[in-house]
Amino acid sequence: MEIRLAFPNEVDPIMRVIADAKKCLADAGSDQWQNGYPNADIIIDDIISGQAYVALEEGELLAYAAVTKSPEVAYETIYEGNWQGGESEYLVFHRIAVAADVQGQGVAQTFLEGLIEGFDYL
């Protein structure tokens, strides 16, 4: 599996993978991602900010994720409990999606493991 930053010309295939994930969520009874999110503008923003990653096999786009490094604004305030890692850096994964024809085959696990291994501080 090749894992790399997404290119601007890959928005359409990324959106096809996102559509597969939206259908999977809907079929499972989830209302997540059923309101137009994520859309192409969000994916373009991910690409421009250097946080859009894709997984490919023989040139076919299999998966997508946006990856950000800490700090994550949404996690600045903890309402119950506390962080166990103190001031440790961390990765945050957003918009993880896998193509329908490879769902259930371990693609997401391999993709996420590869992303984690690719970051210097982990």
Steps between C-alpha positions, in 0.01 A plus 500: 500500500630843405419774751566861413368854505203551269534704182250768390406295191379219728198682644254306280628152593520608865137613483403160356661334802323749729168414328566129567562578867184713521295212359661255743414728792141546378458125449616449860231742621739785581409858417868599499614654169142506367469881486746585223811469715772446398480672164756572229583842646604339829714244316663779297574686825654180642721469191607865508587476871711189445289272715325290231634146464403220264566128481546347156549150366617466140395861437146451636399737780378282787480730801514857620571671832581848624776493759588786730772527761430629848382728634140443392273793590207268572704324768632809682223484760433167667171497690536167679827329585840608373765413245718208604794602282568838651650729238566223246442569134231301326334446163133558429328312219202658325282395207623142476338327203556174313376402152199267508666221303777459760305559822544221753841399363722678752573798275413759767717328759799474265448860387483642853797293617701628203404859574602465864833341408565781252497776761839570659403537862294184541 
